[in-house]
Every structure is written in C-alpha cells, then in structure tokens.
C-alpha cells in the first residue's frame, strides 16, 4: 500500500499527514509520502511508520510540517526531506522512550525550543545531513535519560537561550554546533572535524574528546566550561575568541594536544 498525502482534496486518498500515518500504522507500518505544501498538524508518530517528502528539491524544501510531534515510546521512526517548523519544539515527550529517531535531509526551524525535547529518552537520536535554521533552538534536551546522539554533516542548534543537554554516547562529525551544549551525567564521546560557535559545557561525570575542530566566536564567549570529574581531551583544535583570560573555565582536567589560540 502506498500512503500519499496531498493538501488538495481529491488528489490523493489523504489530505492530512496524520490520516496517512494512522492508516499506515493500522496496516502494520509503512512509508508516508507527503506532497509539497504546508501542513499544520501536531502529529502522533508510530513505530515503523516513516514520513518523507514526495518531492525532494536540492535548492529548498517544498514540504513543510508545522507543529509539535509526539514520537512512539518504542521502535523506530524517521523523518526525511522535510521542513519541520514550530514556535516551540519539533519533537516533545516526557516518557523514557527507547525509540530510535532519525531526522535526515531536513531543516528544523524552532522559534524558541528544541528539535528533540526528550529529556528522559534512552533510545538513539540521530540528526543527519540536516540543519537548524530557527531563532533559538537548543537542538536536543536528552541529558537526563542518557540517550545516545549521532550528529553527522549537520548544523546543530542556534542561539544561546536554550541550553542543549547530551547524556549518552555522543558522536558528532563534520557539524557546525551553533548552540550552547552541556554534556551531562555519564556522557562520553567525540566531536570531530567540526566548528563550534557557542560555549561548550562538560558537567557531572562526562568525558569527551574534541579533535580537528575550530571554535570561533565573535562575541568573546568562553570556549569551554569544564566542571566534570571526567577528562576533556583537545587534539588539533583551534580556539579563536577575544575572551581573555576566561577561554577555559571550571575545575576539570583538560588534556592538551596541538591546540592553537588564534
């Protein structure tokens, strides 16, 4: 069965994304294809039901879904080739969900909130080939539950009003990190081949490695606030800020390997 959504009545069987998602779920899963248009809906998502734009355009995104969406508590779900917009969050849930959630080839536009407001989540969160373009987006509040996070070839967050939190195994590669991000709890992982433009915080027992990365901030922000009991290792890192002397603050141990202050 093919589930195709078109906002124009009579063009397809489904005029709302939720109707197609519900139908796919009732049939045991499937992919929902959404034709170009603006769909204002707060979606309830389901395991094994993926949503993808029916038309993918390299120059922009013609399919916009505006709302706050609730992911399933278990299973896997993906969103692809979409423009996802919200005045608050894109995905929001207070449950300790185990679902693997993948956003790929999307743009996310939060006015003030998070793309992933899933504080108690334990499943994998992935943001791949996607870009935060909103006003104040802390990207991910997933610290308390310890969800693992993968960021690849993406723009992660924007602004300083919403503090992101990562609490699991973290892998960030070839990304621009444009929001303040706090590694909390027992977070552990690596930031590689990326650019950081806002203060990076490492707290609690978190431990992490940053390599082949540039920190640059025109507003003289602190690069690293490290209060964790775990170590932070910097290898082949360039730090460019007018902040002096508080480029690095806190009480934690920082291991330097080829660090340039520019």
ZIBEL-V663914 format. One record per residue. N is the residue number from 0. RES is the residue in three letters. SS is DSSP state (h for helix, s for strand, l for the rest). Layout:
{{N	RES	SS} {N	RES	SS}}
This chain:
{{0	UNK	l} {1	UNK	l} {2	UNK	s} {3	UNK	s} {4	UNK	s} {5	UNK	l} {6	UNK	l} {7	UNK	l} {8	UNK	s} {9	UNK	l} {10	UNK	l} {11	UNK	s} {12	UNK	l} {13	UNK	s} {14	UNK	l} {15	UNK	l} {16	UNK	h} {17	UNK	h} {18	UNK	h} {19	UNK	h} {20	UNK	h} {21	UNK	h} {22	UNK	h} {23	UNK	h} {24	UNK	h} {25	UNK	h} {26	UNK	l} {27	UNK	l} {28	UNK	l} {29	UNK	s} {30	UNK	s} {31	UNK	s} {32	UNK	s} {33	UNK	s} {34	UNK	l} {35	UNK	l} {36	UNK	s} {37	UNK	s} {38	UNK	s} {39	UNK	s} {40	UNK	l} {41	UNK	l} {42	UNK	l} {43	UNK	s} {44	UNK	l} {45	UNK	l} {46	UNK	l} {47	UNK	l} {48	UNK	s} {49	UNK	s} {50	UNK	s} {51	UNK	s} {52	UNK	s} {53	UNK	l} {54	UNK	l} {55	UNK	l} {56	UNK	s} {57	UNK	l} {58	UNK	l} {59	UNK	s} {60	UNK	l} {61	UNK	l} {62	UNK	s} {63	UNK	s} {64	UNK	s} {65	UNK	s} {66	UNK	l} {67	UNK	l} {68	UNK	s} {69	UNK	s} {70	UNK	l} {71	UNK	l} {72	UNK	l} {73	UNK	l} {74	UNK	l} {75	UNK	s} {76	UNK	s} {77	UNK	s} {78	UNK	s} {79	UNK	s} {80	UNK	l} {81	UNK	l} {82	UNK	s} {83	UNK	s} {84	UNK	s} {85	UNK	s} {86	UNK	l} {87	UNK	l} {88	UNK	l} {89	UNK	l} {90	UNK	s} {91	UNK	s} {92	UNK	l} {93	UNK	l} {94	UNK	l} {95	UNK	l} {96	UNK	l} {97	UNK	l} {98	UNK	l} {99	UNK	s} {100	UNK	s} {101	UNK	s} {102	UNK	s} {103	UNK	s} {104	UNK	l} {105	UNK	l} {106	UNK	s} {107	UNK	s} {108	UNK	s} {109	UNK	s} {110	UNK	l} {111	UNK	s} {112	UNK	s} {113	UNK	l} {114	UNK	l} {115	UNK	s} {116	UNK	s} {117	UNK	l} {118	UNK	l} {119	UNK	l} {120	UNK	l} {121	UNK	l} {122	UNK	l} {123	UNK	l} {124	UNK	s} {125	UNK	s} {126	UNK	s} {127	UNK	s} {128	UNK	l} {129	UNK	l} {130	UNK	s} {131	UNK	s} {132	UNK	l} {133	UNK	l} {134	UNK	l} {135	UNK	s} {136	UNK	s} {137	UNK	l} {138	UNK	l} {139	UNK	s} {140	UNK	s} {141	UNK	s} {142	UNK	l} {143	UNK	l} {144	UNK	l} {145	UNK	l} {146	UNK	l} {147	UNK	l} {148	UNK	s} {149	UNK	s} {150	UNK	s} {151	UNK	s} {152	UNK	l} {153	UNK	l} {154	UNK	s} {155	UNK	s} {156	UNK	s} {157	UNK	s} {158	UNK	s} {159	UNK	s} {160	UNK	s} {161	UNK	s} {162	UNK	s} {163	UNK	s} {164	UNK	s} {165	UNK	s} {166	UNK	l} {167	UNK	l} {168	UNK	s} {169	UNK	s} {170	UNK	s} {171	UNK	s} {172	UNK	s} {173	UNK	l} {174	UNK	l} {175	UNK	s} {176	UNK	s} {177	UNK	s} {178	UNK	s} {179	UNK	s} {180	UNK	s} {181	UNK	s} {182	UNK	s} {183	UNK	l} {184	UNK	l} {185	UNK	l} {186	UNK	l} {187	UNK	s} {188	UNK	s} {189	UNK	s} {190	UNK	s} {191	UNK	s} {192	UNK	l} {193	UNK	l} {194	UNK	s} {195	UNK	s} {196	UNK	l} {197	UNK	l} {198	UNK	l} {199	UNK	s} {200	UNK	s} {201	UNK	s} {202	UNK	l} {203	UNK	l} {204	UNK	l} {205	UNK	l} {206	UNK	s} {207	UNK	s} {208	UNK	s} {209	UNK	s} {210	UNK	s} {211	UNK	s} {212	UNK	s} {213	UNK	s} {214	UNK	s} {215	UNK	s} {216	UNK	s} {217	UNK	l} {218	UNK	l} {219	UNK	l} {220	UNK	l} {221	UNK	l} {222	UNK	l} {223	UNK	s} {224	UNK	s} {225	UNK	s} {226	UNK	l} {227	UNK	l} {228	UNK	l} {229	UNK	l} {230	UNK	l} {231	UNK	s} {232	UNK	s} {233	UNK	s} {234	UNK	s} {235	UNK	s} {236	UNK	s} {237	UNK	s} {238	UNK	s} {239	UNK	s} {240	UNK	s} {241	UNK	l} {242	UNK	l} {243	UNK	l} {244	UNK	l} {245	UNK	l} {246	UNK	l} {247	UNK	s} {248	UNK	s} {249	UNK	s} {250	UNK	l} {251	UNK	l} {252	UNK	l} {253	UNK	s} {254	UNK	s} {255	UNK	s} {256	UNK	s} {257	UNK	s} {258	UNK	s} {259	UNK	s} {260	UNK	s} {261	UNK	l}}
